[in-house]
């Protein structure tokens, strides 16, 4: 989906080396209101999507979890509870503003001791191979410039038997829902963005980037290409969001 | 996607919020959760077939519909019995009557029950945030005095009814009468036992058609008692 020189940034084509910087600008801009906006945009349902992701991860006590694009740490918070004192959750984001917010929020809710924070690029993970029992990326993959490379990196750091979870916006299955969803995301979303976060462009980017993200089947194929086995996906809320899961065997 | 028996995520999320809000009303009580941190408790509701995994964290509980590993302990019972066990100080009643079953780490189950039972919300403090300290204190004092009046009234009523039934209507015996009667019953039971033993011994002697040489007739009361004891021991041995 990308040629060598340009990549998608929403509906625009931008030079490959520019995308990371532009994504960073978007998240720098929305970081302070990120949670509030998520609640408003998804009517609070994003919390259920995240709960579902953690349950599908099948993480147990004492395991090591890598949470990529952790944002404000919603997934990490629940992972940290399950893995307990003997486990470890590495909370990462490429954006330092988001990571700082995530760290502050986790400390505020009393999650500490078994969580570590690192600012990392999902395309080049600074971890040794076969290190984690679970790698998750929640609403982050579509912002990554080279998605295939990120999936390969997730595969590399997983231990045999480990699993990767990709929670991401996807493509609604039924045409009527798609119509409503389009209307909502191109009219209501930027309006909300302007009113709440004072930044309509960033939220227009979010809507556009969701449309440019590969659909369920394509992403499943990409995971298989990265080496994952027994891949499957679960549509949530009629396919507005999908959880892809793959194992390293 | 979700297994049969697990609670819908939306319900779990709401429940988790409500529970954690309640815990936040008693921060000192919630701090005791620290000891249970990271343990996994499975609560199975009988009748509904639903299961909830509870993972205590720092100052709050996380609820999961599914957990990949083995839980540390399982609490199985009807919602009512589990609630009673959590709230009441006498958990043994529910356990011994079989209303609640515990599998796995019973110490953890007990600690969790103690934690729930030990929660005590200072409602006056919560009220003071709405009404201010002075008004909340007044309300608290009123509530306490109503509580005290209720307790005293119920005590007096119980005592009056007891006195009426025992002393006026003479429908029930008094405490001393009852104790004396129970003592008599005990003595009678022992006497009957001794008599039975004696009859049996005599029957044995008669059955053999001659006086029992190995057990000569007792010469004193003390000896008789000893022989009766020996007979009891023999019978218990059978």
Interface residues (C-beta under 8 A of the other chain):
Chain A: X47 X48 X51 X52 X54 X55 X56 X58 X59 X60 X61 X78 X80 X81 X82 X83 X84 X85 X86 X87 X109 X110 X111 X112 X234
Chain B: X1 X2 X9 X10 X12 X13 X37 X38 X39 X40 X55 X57 X58 X59 X60 X62 X64 X65 X66 X67 X68 X69
